[in-house]
Amino acid sequence: MELKLICSTFFVIFVAELGDKTQLATLSLAAQSGKKWSIFLGASIALIATSLIGTLLGGTLGHLIRPDYVRTGAGLLFIVIGILMILGKL
């Protein structure tokens, strides 16, 4: 394993997740239920599962499509989702 890659991935994902709707949802669930460790465990498993899906899909796409196309497509999809959210369509 490459420690530099692990650290950079951690930093990018950690910063991207701060204050996003996932963090706000877990905050809300923990506040409502009062069972912070159960919420932590459930949220952790969910994030691991979505990370696994993203990693496997990204690895597969990386072999089928040029990585710069995958990066551009992901960026465009992110922009489209953002616009839809602003317009109240999502």
N, C-alpha and C positions, 0 to 999 in steps of 0.2 A: 504494500500500500504506500501511496505517496502522501507523506504528512503535509506537504505544502498544498496539495490539491484538496485534502480533507479540510484543512484550516480555511482555505479560500472559499470552499463550498459552504462551510459552516457560517462564515462571516456574511456571505451574500444572502443566504437563506434567512439567517437570523435577522439581519437588517430589513429584508423584504417583508418578513412576517410581523415585525413590530407595529402594533397599532392597526393591523388589518382586521378584516371582519372575523377571521378565525380566532384571533386573540380576544376580540370583543365578545364573541359568542361564548368562549370558555369563561371569560370573566363574568358574564351574565349568568351562565349556568351554575358556576360556583357560588355566586351570590344568592341565587334562588334556592339552591339545594342545601347549601351549607356543607356539602360533602366534597371538599376540595380535592382529596386524593383520588376519589372515584372519577371525578371530572378530569383530573390530570391524566389518569391512566387511560380513560376512554379517548381523550384528545390526542394523547401520545400515540396510541395504536392507530388512530385515524390518520395522523400525519405520517406515520411510518408507511401505512398502506398506500397513501397517495404519492409519497416519495418513491416507493417501489414501482408503482404504475408509471410514473413519469420517467424514472430511470430506465426501466425496461423498454418503454415506448421510444424514448430518446436514443437508446442504444440500437434499437432495431431501425429506426428512421435514419440514424447516422450511417448505417450500412447501405441503405437503399437510396437515400437522397443526400446530396452534398450538404455538409453541416451549415454552410452559410445560408442555404435555402431554408433549412429547418429553423435557424435563428431568425431569419427575416419573416418567415411564416408565423412563428410564435410571437414576434413583436407586433405584427399586423393584427393577429388575433387579439392580443392584449389591448391594442388601441380600439378595435371594434367593440370589444366587451366594455371598455371604459365609456365609449360614446353611447352605447345602449343603456348603460347604467345612468349616465347623465340625463338621457332623454326619458328615463323611467320605464324603459322597456324590459329591464331585468330586475 
